[in-house]
Amino acid sequence: MLIRMVQEKIPRNTTFLMPSDRLLSRPFLSQVLEFLSRHSITVPLVFNYLIRLPNGTIVPSSHPPLG
């Protein structure tokens, strides 16, 4: 649902990384694009590559974390 709100502003082949439920409950509608950018990378990642990453692995996103 969040992606549909800003679909035309997101590059194709973007991989979204699922944040925690706590983080998902925070974004306001005006911050959806920024929120999604902070939890995505603009390259396609195949699931077989992602499952090789250990839990807790930090993957660089499209934008740096809020400071």
PDBQT receptor file of N, H, CA, C and O in Angstrom, charges set to zero:
ATOM      1  N   MET A   1       0.815  -1.189   0.000  1.00  0.00    +0.000 N 
ATOM      2  CA  MET A   1       0.000   0.000   0.000  1.00  0.00    +0.000 C 
ATOM      3  C   MET A   1       0.863   1.258   0.000  1.00  0.00    +0.000 C 
ATOM      4  O   MET A   1       0.563   2.207  -0.725  1.00  0.00    +0.000 OA
ATOM      5  N   LEU A   2       1.927   1.284   0.800  1.00  0.00    +0.000 N 
ATOM      6  H   LEU A   2       2.171   0.514   1.389  1.00  0.00    +0.000 HD
ATOM      7  CA  LEU A   2       2.796   2.460   0.827  1.00  0.00    +0.000 C 
ATOM      8  C   LEU A   2       3.437   2.698  -0.535  1.00  0.00    +0.000 C 
ATOM      9  O   LEU A   2       3.556   3.839  -0.982  1.00  0.00    +0.000 OA
ATOM     10  N   ILE A   3       3.846   1.626  -1.185  1.00  0.00    +0.000 N 
ATOM     11  H   ILE A   3       3.749   0.700  -0.822  1.00  0.00    +0.000 HD
ATOM     12  CA  ILE A   3       4.508   1.750  -2.483  1.00  0.00    +0.000 C 
ATOM     13  C   ILE A   3       3.562   2.350  -3.515  1.00  0.00    +0.000 C 
ATOM     14  O   ILE A   3       3.983   3.167  -4.334  1.00  0.00    +0.000 OA
ATOM     15  N   ARG A   4       2.320   1.966  -3.491  1.00  0.00    +0.000 N 
ATOM     16  H   ARG A   4       1.978   1.302  -2.826  1.00  0.00    +0.000 HD
ATOM     17  CA  ARG A   4       1.350   2.498  -4.454  1.00  0.00    +0.000 C 
ATOM     18  C   ARG A   4       1.177   4.002  -4.321  1.00  0.00    +0.000 C 
ATOM     19  O   ARG A   4       0.862   4.679  -5.301  1.00  0.00    +0.000 OA
ATOM     20  N   MET A   5       1.379   4.530  -3.128  1.00  0.00    +0.000 N 
ATOM     21  H   MET A   5       1.635   3.980  -2.333  1.00  0.00    +0.000 HD
ATOM     22  CA  MET A   5       1.192   5.959  -2.893  1.00  0.00    +0.000 C 
ATOM     23  C   MET A   5       2.233   6.796  -3.630  1.00  0.00    +0.000 C 
ATOM     24  O   MET A   5       1.962   7.946  -3.973  1.00  0.00    +0.000 OA
ATOM     25  N   VAL A   6       3.405   6.247  -3.875  1.00  0.00    +0.000 N 
ATOM     26  H   VAL A   6       3.625   5.312  -3.596  1.00  0.00    +0.000 HD
ATOM     27  CA  VAL A   6       4.498   6.999  -4.506  1.00  0.00    +0.000 C 
ATOM     28  C   VAL A   6       5.095   6.235  -5.685  1.00  0.00    +0.000 C 
ATOM     29  O   VAL A   6       6.241   6.478  -6.063  1.00  0.00    +0.000 OA
ATOM     30  N   GLN A   7       4.347   5.337  -6.253  1.00  0.00    +0.000 N 
ATOM     31  H   GLN A   7       3.416   5.140  -5.946  1.00  0.00    +0.000 HD
ATOM     32  CA  GLN A   7       4.843   4.416  -7.285  1.00  0.00    +0.000 C 
ATOM     33  C   GLN A   7       5.546   5.127  -8.436  1.00  0.00    +0.000 C 
ATOM     34  O   GLN A   7       6.580   4.649  -8.904  1.00  0.00    +0.000 OA
ATOM     35  N   GLU A   8       5.020   6.242  -8.899  1.00  0.00    +0.000 N 
ATOM     36  H   GLU A   8       4.180   6.629  -8.519  1.00  0.00    +0.000 HD
ATOM     37  CA  GLU A   8       5.615   6.929 -10.048  1.00  0.00    +0.000 C 
ATOM     38  C   GLU A   8       6.933   7.615  -9.710  1.00  0.00    +0.000 C 
ATOM     39  O   GLU A   8       7.643   8.037 -10.622  1.00  0.00    +0.000 OA
ATOM     40  N   LYS A   9       7.281   7.740  -8.441  1.00  0.00    +0.000 N 
ATOM     41  H   LYS A   9       6.704   7.397  -7.701  1.00  0.00    +0.000 HD
ATOM     42  CA  LYS A   9       8.521   8.407  -8.033  1.00  0.00    +0.000 C 
ATOM     43  C   LYS A   9       9.634   7.425  -7.671  1.00  0.00    +0.000 C 
ATOM     44  O   LYS A   9      10.752   7.842  -7.369  1.00  0.00    +0.000 OA
ATOM     45  N   ILE A  10       9.339   6.140  -7.699  1.00  0.00    +0.000 N 
ATOM     46  H   ILE A  10       8.430   5.802  -7.945  1.00  0.00    +0.000 HD
ATOM     47  CA  ILE A  10      10.316   5.121  -7.316  1.00  0.00    +0.000 C 
ATOM     48  C   ILE A  10      10.891   4.477  -8.572  1.00  0.00    +0.000 C 
ATOM     49  O   ILE A  10      10.137   4.059  -9.451  1.00  0.00    +0.000 OA
ATOM     50  N   PRO A  11      12.236   4.390  -8.669  1.00  0.00    +0.000 N 
ATOM     51  CA  PRO A  11      12.835   3.750  -9.847  1.00  0.00    +0.000 C 
ATOM     52  C   PRO A  11      12.394   2.298  -9.993  1.00  0.00    +0.000 C 
ATOM     53  O   PRO A  11      12.140   1.609  -9.005  1.00  0.00    +0.000 OA
ATOM     54  N   ARG A  12      12.309   1.851 -11.232  1.00  0.00    +0.000 N 
ATOM     55  H   ARG A  12      12.516   2.411 -12.034  1.00  0.00    +0.000 HD
ATOM     56  CA  ARG A  12      11.987   0.445 -11.487  1.00  0.00    +0.000 C 
ATOM     57  C   ARG A  12      13.116  -0.425 -10.953  1.00  0.00    +0.000 C 
ATOM     58  O   ARG A  12      14.238   0.045 -10.770  1.00  0.00    +0.000 OA
ATOM     59  N   ASN A  13      12.817  -1.674 -10.710  1.00  0.00    +0.000 N 
ATOM     60  H   ASN A  13      11.905  -2.056 -10.859  1.00  0.00    +0.000 HD
ATOM     61  CA  ASN A  13      13.795  -2.652 -10.208  1.00  0.00    +0.000 C 
ATOM     62  C   ASN A  13      14.372  -2.274  -8.850  1.00  0.00    +0.000 C 
ATOM     63  O   ASN A  13      15.530  -2.578  -8.562  1.00  0.00    +0.000 OA
ATOM     64  N   THR A  14      13.588  -1.626  -8.027  1.00  0.00    +0.000 N 
ATOM     65  H   THR A  14      12.648  -1.379  -8.261  1.00  0.00    +0.000 HD
ATOM     66  CA  THR A  14      14.014  -1.287  -6.680  1.00  0.00    +0.000 C 
ATOM     67  C   THR A  14      13.712  -2.453  -5.749  1.00  0.00    +0.000 C 
ATOM     68  O   THR A  14      12.649  -3.067  -5.837  1.00  0.00    +0.000 OA
ATOM     69  N   THR A  15      14.648  -2.755  -4.862  1.00  0.00    +0.000 N 
ATOM     70  H   THR A  15      15.511  -2.256  -4.791  1.00  0.00    +0.000 HD
ATOM     71  CA  THR A  15      14.444  -3.799  -3.862  1.00  0.00    +0.000 C 
ATOM     72  C   THR A  15      14.112  -3.128  -2.538  1.00  0.00    +0.000 C 
ATOM     73  O   THR A  15      14.868  -2.285  -2.055  1.00  0.00    +0.000 OA
ATOM     74  N   PHE A  16      12.986  -3.502  -1.955  1.00  0.00    +0.000 N 
ATOM     75  H   PHE A  16      12.372  -4.187  -2.348  1.00  0.00    +0.000 HD
ATOM     76  CA  PHE A  16      12.587  -2.949  -0.666  1.00  0.00    +0.000 C 
ATOM     77  C   PHE A  16      12.967  -3.920   0.436  1.00  0.00    +0.000 C 
ATOM     78  O   PHE A  16      12.720  -5.122   0.337  1.00  0.00    +0.000 OA
ATOM     79  N   LEU A  17      13.566  -3.389   1.479  1.00  0.00    +0.000 N 
ATOM     80  H   LEU A  17      13.767  -2.413   1.560  1.00  0.00    +0.000 HD
ATOM     81  CA  LEU A  17      13.991  -4.181   2.622  1.00  0.00    +0.000 C 
ATOM     82  C   LEU A  17      12.980  -3.955   3.742  1.00  0.00    +0.000 C 
ATOM     83  O   LEU A  17      12.703  -2.811   4.103  1.00  0.00    +0.000 OA
ATOM     84  N   MET A  18      12.440  -5.011   4.283  1.00  0.00    +0.000 N 
ATOM     85  H   MET A  18      12.666  -5.940   3.990  1.00  0.00    +0.000 HD
ATOM     86  CA  MET A  18      11.363  -4.923   5.262  1.00  0.00    +0.000 C 
ATOM     87  C   MET A  18      11.873  -4.429   6.607  1.00  0.00    +0.000 C 
ATOM     88  O   MET A  18      12.678  -5.103   7.250  1.00  0.00    +0.000 OA
ATOM     89  N   PRO A  19      11.416  -3.264   7.038  1.00  0.00    +0.000 N 
ATOM     90  CA  PRO A  19      11.796  -2.777   8.366  1.00  0.00    +0.000 C 
ATOM     91  C   PRO A  19      10.972  -3.477   9.450  1.00  0.00    +0.000 C 
ATOM     92  O   PRO A  19      10.058  -4.246   9.154  1.00  0.00    +0.000 OA
ATOM     93  N   SER A  20      11.305  -3.202  10.672  1.00  0.00    +0.000 N 
ATOM     94  H   SER A  20      12.048  -2.576  10.912  1.00  0.00    +0.000 HD
ATOM     95  CA  SER A  20      10.575  -3.802  11.795  1.00  0.00    +0.000 C 
ATOM     96  C   SER A  20       9.159  -3.232  11.876  1.00  0.00    +0.000 C 
ATOM     97  O   SER A  20       8.872  -2.177  11.310  1.00  0.00    +0.000 OA
ATOM     98  N   ASP A  21       8.289  -3.934  12.577  1.00  0.00    +0.000 N 
ATOM     99  H   ASP A  21       8.522  -4.791  13.037  1.00  0.00    +0.000 HD
ATOM    100  CA  ASP A  21       6.917  -3.459  12.765  1.00  0.00    +0.000 C 
ATOM    101  C   ASP A  21       6.895  -2.098  13.449  1.00  0.00    +0.000 C 
ATOM    102  O   ASP A  21       6.051  -1.256  13.144  1.00  0.00    +0.000 OA
ATOM    103  N   ARG A  22       7.821  -1.889  14.368  1.00  0.00    +0.000 N 
ATOM    104  H   ARG A  22       8.507  -2.573  14.616  1.00  0.00    +0.000 HD
ATOM    105  CA  ARG A  22       7.901  -0.611  15.082  1.00  0.00    +0.000 C 
ATOM    106  C   ARG A  22       8.154   0.531  14.103  1.00  0.00    +0.000 C 
ATOM    107  O   ARG A  22       7.513   1.579  14.188  1.00  0.00    +0.000 OA
ATOM    108  N   LEU A  23       9.082   0.331  13.179  1.00  0.00    +0.000 N 
ATOM    109  H   LEU A  23       9.603  -0.520  13.111  1.00  0.00    +0.000 HD
ATOM    110  CA  LEU A  23       9.364   1.368  12.188  1.00  0.00    +0.000 C 
ATOM    111  C   LEU A  23       8.215   1.541  11.204  1.00  0.00    +0.000 C 
ATOM    112  O   LEU A  23       7.930   2.659  10.776  1.00  0.00    +0.000 OA
ATOM    113  N   LEU A  24       7.556   0.451  10.843  1.00  0.00    +0.000 N 
ATOM    114  H   LEU A  24       7.788  -0.458  11.191  1.00  0.00    +0.000 HD
ATOM    115  CA  LEU A  24       6.433   0.539   9.906  1.00  0.00    +0.000 C 
ATOM    116  C   LEU A  24       5.260   1.315  10.478  1.00  0.00    +0.000 C 
ATOM    117  O   LEU A  24       4.476   1.891   9.724  1.00  0.00    +0.000 OA
ATOM    118  N   SER A  25       5.129   1.341  11.773  1.00  0.00    +0.000 N 
ATOM    119  H   SER A  25       5.766   0.873  12.386  1.00  0.00    +0.000 HD
ATOM    120  CA  SER A  25       3.996   2.031  12.386  1.00  0.00    +0.000 C 
ATOM    121  C   SER A  25       4.224   3.529  12.510  1.00  0.00    +0.000 C 
ATOM    122  O   SER A  25       3.297   4.249  12.880  1.00  0.00    +0.000 OA
ATOM    123  N   ARG A  26       5.411   4.024  12.219  1.00  0.00    +0.000 N 
ATOM    124  H   ARG A  26       6.165   3.440  11.918  1.00  0.00    +0.000 HD
ATOM    125  CA  ARG A  26       5.757   5.431  12.414  1.00  0.00    +0.000 C 
ATOM    126  C   ARG A  26       5.469   6.386  11.259  1.00  0.00    +0.000 C 
ATOM    127  O   ARG A  26       5.021   7.503  11.519  1.00  0.00    +0.000 OA
ATOM    128  N   PRO A  27       5.696   6.018  10.012  1.00  0.00    +0.000 N 
ATOM    129  CA  PRO A  27       5.682   7.047   8.963  1.00  0.00    +0.000 C 
ATOM    130  C   PRO A  27       4.327   7.724   8.804  1.00  0.00    +0.000 C 
ATOM    131  O   PRO A  27       3.270   7.099   8.895  1.00  0.00    +0.000 OA
ATOM    132  N   PHE A  28       4.405   9.022   8.565  1.00  0.00    +0.000 N 
ATOM    133  H   PHE A  28       5.263   9.530   8.491  1.00  0.00    +0.000 HD
ATOM    134  CA  PHE A  28       3.217   9.798   8.246  1.00  0.00    +0.000 C 
ATOM    135  C   PHE A  28       3.081   9.825   6.736  1.00  0.00    +0.000 C 
ATOM    136  O   PHE A  28       4.065   9.637   6.021  1.00  0.00    +0.000 OA
ATOM    137  N   LEU A  29       1.896  10.054   6.250  1.00  0.00    +0.000 N 
ATOM    138  H   LEU A  29       1.096  10.208   6.831  1.00  0.00    +0.000 HD
ATOM    139  CA  LEU A  29       1.649  10.046   4.806  1.00  0.00    +0.000 C 
ATOM    140  C   LEU A  29       2.565  11.001   4.062  1.00  0.00    +0.000 C 
ATOM    141  O   LEU A  29       2.966  10.712   2.934  1.00  0.00    +0.000 OA
ATOM    142  N   SER A  30       2.903  12.128   4.663  1.00  0.00    +0.000 N 
ATOM    143  H   SER A  30       2.577  12.363   5.579  1.00  0.00    +0.000 HD
ATOM    144  CA  SER A  30       3.767  13.103   3.990  1.00  0.00    +0.000 C 
ATOM    145  C   SER A  30       5.209  12.626   3.879  1.00  0.00    +0.000 C 
ATOM    146  O   SER A  30       5.989  13.213   3.129  1.00  0.00    +0.000 OA
ATOM    147  N   GLN A  31       5.582  11.575   4.607  1.00  0.00    +0.000 N 
ATOM    148  H   GLN A  31       4.948  11.099   5.217  1.00  0.00    +0.000 HD
ATOM    149  CA  GLN A  31       6.963  11.091   4.626  1.00  0.00    +0.000 C 
ATOM    150  C   GLN A  31       7.120   9.718   3.985  1.00  0.00    +0.000 C 
ATOM    151  O   GLN A  31       8.150   9.070   4.172  1.00  0.00    +0.000 OA
ATOM    152  N   VAL A  32       6.133   9.265   3.243  1.00  0.00    +0.000 N 
ATOM    153  H   VAL A  32       5.296   9.791   3.091  1.00  0.00    +0.000 HD
ATOM    154  CA  VAL A  32       6.165   7.910   2.684  1.00  0.00    +0.000 C 
ATOM    155  C   VAL A  32       7.342   7.712   1.738  1.00  0.00    +0.000 C 
ATOM    156  O   VAL A  32       8.049   6.711   1.847  1.00  0.00    +0.000 OA
ATOM    157  N   LEU A  33       7.570   8.640   0.814  1.00  0.00    +0.000 N 
ATOM    158  H   LEU A  33       6.995   9.453   0.725  1.00  0.00    +0.000 HD
ATOM    159  CA  LEU A  33       8.659   8.488  -0.150  1.00  0.00    +0.000 C 
ATOM    160  C   LEU A  33      10.009   8.432   0.560  1.00  0.00    +0.000 C 
ATOM    161  O   LEU A  33      10.847   7.594   0.225  1.00  0.00    +0.000 OA
ATOM    162  N   GLU A  34      10.226   9.299   1.519  1.00  0.00    +0.000 N 
ATOM    163  H   GLU A  34       9.545   9.979   1.791  1.00  0.00    +0.000 HD
ATOM    164  CA  GLU A  34      11.485   9.301   2.266  1.00  0.00    +0.000 C 
ATOM    165  C   GLU A  34      11.649   7.995   3.048  1.00  0.00    +0.000 C 
ATOM    166  O   GLU A  34      12.736   7.417   3.071  1.00  0.00    +0.000 OA
ATOM    167  N   PHE A  35      10.586   7.537   3.681  1.00  0.00    +0.000 N 
ATOM    168  H   PHE A  35       9.703   8.006   3.663  1.00  0.00    +0.000 HD
ATOM    169  CA  PHE A  35      10.624   6.288   4.440  1.00  0.00    +0.000 C 
ATOM    170  C   PHE A  35      10.992   5.113   3.538  1.00  0.00    +0.000 C 
ATOM    171  O   PHE A  35      11.861   4.312   3.882  1.00  0.00    +0.000 OA
ATOM    172  N   LEU A  36      10.332   5.011   2.385  1.00  0.00    +0.000 N 
ATOM    173  H   LEU A  36       9.626   5.662   2.106  1.00  0.00    +0.000 HD
ATOM    174  CA  LEU A  36      10.615   3.913   1.458  1.00  0.00    +0.000 C 
ATOM    175  C   LEU A  36      12.034   4.004   0.908  1.00  0.00    +0.000 C 
ATOM    176  O   LEU A  36      12.685   2.979   0.709  1.00  0.00    +0.000 OA
ATOM    177  N   SER A  37      12.519   5.220   0.662  1.00  0.00    +0.000 N 
ATOM    178  H   SER A  37      11.989   6.052   0.824  1.00  0.00    +0.000 HD
ATOM    179  CA  SER A  37      13.885   5.389   0.158  1.00  0.00    +0.000 C 
ATOM    180  C   SER A  37      14.915   4.917   1.171  1.00  0.00    +0.000 C 
ATOM    181  O   SER A  37      15.965   4.394   0.799  1.00  0.00    +0.000 OA
ATOM    182  N   ARG A  38      14.618   5.097   2.429  1.00  0.00    +0.000 N 
ATOM    183  H   ARG A  38      13.764   5.521   2.731  1.00  0.00    +0.000 HD
ATOM    184  CA  ARG A  38      15.550   4.674   3.479  1.00  0.00    +0.000 C 
ATOM    185  C   ARG A  38      15.535   3.164   3.703  1.00  0.00    +0.000 C 
ATOM    186  O   ARG A  38      16.404   2.629   4.391  1.00  0.00    +0.000 OA
ATOM    187  N   HIS A  39      14.555   2.479   3.129  1.00  0.00    +0.000 N 
ATOM    188  H   HIS A  39      13.848   2.914   2.571  1.00  0.00    +0.000 HD
ATOM    189  CA  HIS A  39      14.447   1.027   3.286  1.00  0.00    +0.000 C 
ATOM    190  C   HIS A  39      14.463   0.327   1.936  1.00  0.00    +0.000 C 
ATOM    191  O   HIS A  39      13.793  -0.688   1.741  1.00  0.00    +0.000 OA
ATOM    192  N   SER A  40      15.240   0.884   0.999  1.00  0.00    +0.000 N 
ATOM    193  H   SER A  40      15.784   1.708   1.157  1.00  0.00    +0.000 HD
ATOM    194  CA  SER A  40      15.311   0.281  -0.330  1.00  0.00    +0.000 C 
ATOM    195  C   SER A  40      16.682   0.507  -0.945  1.00  0.00    +0.000 C 
ATOM    196  O   SER A  40      17.441   1.380  -0.524  1.00  0.00    +0.000 OA
ATOM    197  N   ILE A  41      16.973  -0.296  -1.942  1.00  0.00    +0.000 N 
ATOM    198  H   ILE A  41      16.356  -1.005  -2.284  1.00  0.00    +0.000 HD
ATOM    199  CA  ILE A  41      18.149  -0.082  -2.778  1.00  0.00    +0.000 C 
ATOM    200  C   ILE A  41      17.662  -0.129  -4.220  1.00  0.00    +0.000 C 
ATOM    201  O   ILE A  41      16.732  -0.867  -4.545  1.00  0.00    +0.000 OA
ATOM    202  N   THR A  42      18.284   0.651  -5.069  1.00  0.00    +0.000 N 
ATOM    203  H   THR A  42      19.039   1.250  -4.805  1.00  0.00    +0.000 HD
ATOM    204  CA  THR A  42      17.774   0.821  -6.433  1.00  0.00    +0.000 C 
ATOM    205  C   THR A  42      18.368  -0.175  -7.424  1.00  0.00    +0.000 C 
ATOM    206  O   THR A  42      18.622   0.159  -8.581  1.00  0.00    +0.000 OA
ATOM    207  N   VAL A  43      18.581  -1.379  -6.961  1.00  0.00    +0.000 N 
ATOM    208  H   VAL A  43      18.375  -1.650  -6.021  1.00  0.00    +0.000 HD
ATOM    209  CA  VAL A  43      19.008  -2.476  -7.833  1.00  0.00    +0.000 C 
ATOM    210  C   VAL A  43      18.174  -3.702  -7.481  1.00  0.00    +0.000 C 
ATOM    211  O   VAL A  43      17.781  -3.875  -6.328  1.00  0.00    +0.000 OA
ATOM    212  N   PRO A  44      17.904  -4.548  -8.462  1.00  0.00    +0.000 N 
ATOM    213  CA  PRO A  44      17.168  -5.766  -8.135  1.00  0.00    +0.000 C 
ATOM    214  C   PRO A  44      18.084  -6.768  -7.427  1.00  0.00    +0.000 C 
ATOM    215  O   PRO A  44      19.215  -6.993  -7.858  1.00  0.00    +0.000 OA
ATOM    216  N   LEU A  45      17.601  -7.355  -6.365  1.00  0.00    +0.000 N 
ATOM    217  H   LEU A  45      16.682  -7.172  -6.015  1.00  0.00    +0.000 HD
ATOM    218  CA  LEU A  45      18.339  -8.411  -5.678  1.00  0.00    +0.000 C 
ATOM    219  C   LEU A  45      17.517  -9.687  -5.745  1.00  0.00    +0.000 C 
ATOM    220  O   LEU A  45      16.336  -9.700  -5.397  1.00  0.00    +0.000 OA
ATOM    221  N   VAL A  46      18.140 -10.731  -6.186  1.00  0.00    +0.000 N 
ATOM    222  H   VAL A  46      19.099 -10.720  -6.469  1.00  0.00    +0.000 HD
ATOM    223  CA  VAL A  46      17.487 -12.030  -6.284  1.00  0.00    +0.000 C 
ATOM    224  C   VAL A  46      17.367 -12.612  -4.875  1.00  0.00    +0.000 C 
ATOM    225  O   VAL A  46      18.284 -12.485  -4.064  1.00  0.00    +0.000 OA
ATOM    226  N   PHE A  47      16.239 -13.245  -4.592  1.00  0.00    +0.000 N 
ATOM    227  H   PHE A  47      15.493 -13.348  -5.251  1.00  0.00    +0.000 HD
ATOM    228  CA  PHE A  47      16.005 -13.807  -3.260  1.00  0.00    +0.000 C 
ATOM    229  C   PHE A  47      17.128 -14.747  -2.840  1.00  0.00    +0.000 C 
ATOM    230  O   PHE A  47      17.493 -14.774  -1.664  1.00  0.00    +0.000 OA
ATOM    231  N   ASN A  48      17.679 -15.511  -3.766  1.00  0.00    +0.000 N 
ATOM    232  H   ASN A  48      17.382 -15.488  -4.721  1.00  0.00    +0.000 HD
ATOM    233  CA  ASN A  48      18.769 -16.437  -3.431  1.00  0.00    +0.000 C 
ATOM    234  C   ASN A  48      19.999 -15.710  -2.898  1.00  0.00    +0.000 C 
ATOM    235  O   ASN A  48      20.760 -16.281  -2.116  1.00  0.00    +0.000 OA
ATOM    236  N   TYR A  49      20.205 -14.462  -3.308  1.00  0.00    +0.000 N 
ATOM    237  H   TYR A  49      19.587 -13.999  -3.943  1.00  0.00    +0.000 HD
ATOM    238  CA  TYR A  49      21.313 -13.674  -2.762  1.00  0.00    +0.000 C 
ATOM    239  C   TYR A  49      20.967 -13.176  -1.363  1.00  0.00    +0.000 C 
ATOM    240  O   TYR A  49      21.799 -13.197  -0.457  1.00  0.00    +0.000 OA
ATOM    241  N   LEU A  50      19.731 -12.729  -1.206  1.00  0.00    +0.000 N 
ATOM    242  H   LEU A  50      19.054 -12.711  -1.942  1.00  0.00    +0.000 HD
ATOM    243  CA  LEU A  50      19.318 -12.170   0.080  1.00  0.00    +0.000 C 
ATOM    244  C   LEU A  50      19.330 -13.205   1.199  1.00  0.00    +0.000 C 
ATOM    245  O   LEU A  50      19.680 -12.875   2.333  1.00  0.00    +0.000 OA
ATOM    246  N   ILE A  51      18.957 -14.444   0.907  1.00  0.00    +0.000 N 
ATOM    247  H   ILE A  51      18.673 -14.712  -0.014  1.00  0.00    +0.000 HD
ATOM    248  CA  ILE A  51      18.906 -15.442   1.979  1.00  0.00    +0.000 C 
ATOM    249  C   ILE A  51      20.294 -15.833   2.474  1.00  0.00    +0.000 C 
ATOM    250  O   ILE A  51      20.418 -16.469   3.520  1.00  0.00    +0.000 OA
ATOM    251  N   ARG A  52      21.319 -15.468   1.751  1.00  0.00    +0.000 N 
ATOM    252  H   ARG A  52      21.219 -14.952   0.901  1.00  0.00    +0.000 HD
ATOM    253  CA  ARG A  52      22.690 -15.751   2.187  1.00  0.00    +0.000 C 
ATOM    254  C   ARG A  52      23.185 -14.738   3.214  1.00  0.00    +0.000 C 
ATOM    255  O   ARG A  52      24.189 -14.974   3.886  1.00  0.00    +0.000 OA
ATOM    256  N   LEU A  53      22.490 -13.617   3.338  1.00  0.00    +0.000 N 
ATOM    257  H   LEU A  53      21.675 -13.424   2.792  1.00  0.00    +0.000 HD
ATOM    258  CA  LEU A  53      22.899 -12.599   4.300  1.00  0.00    +0.000 C 
ATOM    259  C   LEU A  53      22.461 -13.026   5.699  1.00  0.00    +0.000 C 
ATOM    260  O   LEU A  53      21.303 -13.395   5.894  1.00  0.00    +0.000 OA
ATOM    261  N   PRO A  54      23.365 -12.981   6.671  1.00  0.00    +0.000 N 
ATOM    262  CA  PRO A  54      22.975 -13.343   8.037  1.00  0.00    +0.000 C 
ATOM    263  C   PRO A  54      21.970 -12.333   8.602  1.00  0.00    +0.000 C 
ATOM    264  O   PRO A  54      21.957 -11.172   8.194  1.00  0.00    +0.000 OA
ATOM    265  N   ASN A  55      21.135 -12.776   9.536  1.00  0.00    +0.000 N 
ATOM    266  H   ASN A  55      21.145 -13.719   9.867  1.00  0.00    +0.000 HD
ATOM    267  CA  ASN A  55      20.219 -11.861  10.211  1.00  0.00    +0.000 C 
ATOM    268  C   ASN A  55      21.006 -10.716  10.833  1.00  0.00    +0.000 C 
ATOM    269  O   ASN A  55      22.083 -10.926  11.389  1.00  0.00    +0.000 OA
ATOM    270  N   GLY A  56      20.475  -9.523  10.740  1.00  0.00    +0.000 N 
ATOM    271  H   GLY A  56      19.599  -9.352  10.288  1.00  0.00    +0.000 HD
ATOM    272  CA  GLY A  56      21.133  -8.354  11.305  1.00  0.00    +0.000 C 
ATOM    273  C   GLY A  56      22.122  -7.689  10.369  1.00  0.00    +0.000 C 
ATOM    274  O   GLY A  56      22.736  -6.689  10.741  1.00  0.00    +0.000 OA
ATOM    275  N   THR A  57      22.294  -8.216   9.159  1.00  0.00    +0.000 N 
ATOM    276  H   THR A  57      21.795  -9.028   8.856  1.00  0.00    +0.000 HD
ATOM    277  CA  THR A  57      23.207  -7.612   8.194  1.00  0.00    +0.000 C 
ATOM    278  C   THR A  57      22.712  -6.219   7.826  1.00  0.00    +0.000 C 
ATOM    279  O   THR A  57      21.522  -6.029   7.572  1.00  0.00    +0.000 OA
ATOM    280  N   ILE A  58      23.607  -5.258   7.798  1.00  0.00    +0.000 N 
ATOM    281  H   ILE A  58      24.573  -5.413   8.005  1.00  0.00    +0.000 HD
ATOM    282  CA  ILE A  58      23.254  -3.896   7.411  1.00  0.00    +0.000 C 
ATOM    283  C   ILE A  58      23.557  -3.735   5.929  1.00  0.00    +0.000 C 
ATOM    284  O   ILE A  58      24.689  -3.933   5.487  1.00  0.00    +0.000 OA
ATOM    285  N   VAL A  59      22.535  -3.376   5.171  1.00  0.00    +0.000 N 
ATOM    286  H   VAL A  59      21.616  -3.216   5.530  1.00  0.00    +0.000 HD
ATOM    287  CA  VAL A  59      22.659  -3.189   3.728  1.00  0.00    +0.000 C 
ATOM    288  C   VAL A  59      22.496  -1.704   3.441  1.00  0.00    +0.000 C 
ATOM    289  O   VAL A  59      21.516  -1.109   3.888  1.00  0.00    +0.000 OA
ATOM    290  N   PRO A  60      23.425  -1.075   2.705  1.00  0.00    +0.000 N 
ATOM    291  CA  PRO A  60      23.270   0.347   2.392  1.00  0.00    +0.000 C 
ATOM    292  C   PRO A  60      21.963   0.596   1.646  1.00  0.00    +0.000 C 
ATOM    293  O   PRO A  60      21.591  -0.174   0.760  1.00  0.00    +0.000 OA
ATOM    294  N   SER A  61      21.274   1.664   2.005  1.00  0.00    +0.000 N 
ATOM    295  H   SER A  61      21.576   2.289   2.725  1.00  0.00    +0.000 HD
ATOM    296  CA  SER A  61      20.007   1.990   1.352  1.00  0.00    +0.000 C 
ATOM    297  C   SER A  61      20.185   3.190   0.437  1.00  0.00    +0.000 C 
ATOM    298  O   SER A  61      21.286   3.721   0.293  1.00  0.00    +0.000 OA
ATOM    299  N   SER A  62      19.091   3.607  -0.178  1.00  0.00    +0.000 N 
ATOM    300  H   SER A  62      18.197   3.176  -0.062  1.00  0.00    +0.000 HD
ATOM    301  CA  SER A  62      19.130   4.730  -1.107  1.00  0.00    +0.000 C 
ATOM    302  C   SER A  62      19.440   6.049  -0.416  1.00  0.00    +0.000 C 
ATOM    303  O   SER A  62      19.981   6.960  -1.042  1.00  0.00    +0.000 OA
ATOM    304  N   HIS A  63      19.109   6.165   0.852  1.00  0.00    +0.000 N 
ATOM    305  H   HIS A  63      18.670   5.425   1.361  1.00  0.00    +0.000 HD
ATOM    306  CA  HIS A  63      19.370   7.373   1.632  1.00  0.00    +0.000 C 
ATOM    307  C   HIS A  63      19.994   6.971   2.957  1.00  0.00    +0.000 C 
ATOM    308  O   HIS A  63      19.715   5.886   3.466  1.00  0.00    +0.000 OA
ATOM    309  N   PRO A  64      20.843   7.839   3.530  1.00  0.00    +0.000 N 
ATOM    310  CA  PRO A  64      21.428   7.522   4.836  1.00  0.00    +0.000 C 
ATOM    311  C   PRO A  64      20.364   7.572   5.932  1.00  0.00    +0.000 C 
ATOM    312  O   PRO A  64      19.320   8.196   5.745  1.00  0.00    +0.000 OA
ATOM    313  N   PRO A  65      20.613   6.925   7.067  1.00  0.00    +0.000 N 
ATOM    314  CA  PRO A  65      19.635   6.959   8.160  1.00  0.00    +0.000 C 
ATOM    315  C   PRO A  65      19.484   8.359   8.739  1.00  0.00    +0.000 C 
ATOM    316  O   PRO A  65      20.382   9.194   8.633  1.00  0.00    +0.000 OA
ATOM    317  N   LEU A  66      18.348   8.594   9.343  1.00  0.00    +0.000 N 
ATOM    318  H   LEU A  66      17.618   7.916   9.429  1.00  0.00    +0.000 HD
ATOM    319  CA  LEU A  66      18.125   9.878  10.004  1.00  0.00    +0.000 C 
ATOM    320  C   LEU A  66      19.063   9.989  11.184  1.00  0.00    +0.000 C 
ATOM    321  O   LEU A  66      19.288   9.017  11.905  1.00  0.00    +0.000 OA
ATOM    322  N   GLY A  67      19.611  11.182  11.379  1.00  0.00    +0.000 N 
ATOM    323  H   GLY A  67      19.428  11.971  10.793  1.00  0.00    +0.000 HD
ATOM    324  CA  GLY A  67      20.620  11.311  12.380  1.00  0.00    +0.000 C 
ATOM    325  C   GLY A  67      20.242  11.955  13.624  1.00  0.00    +0.000 C 
ATOM    326  O   GLY A  67      21.071  12.094  14.523  1.00  0.00    +0.000 OA
TER     327      GLY A  67
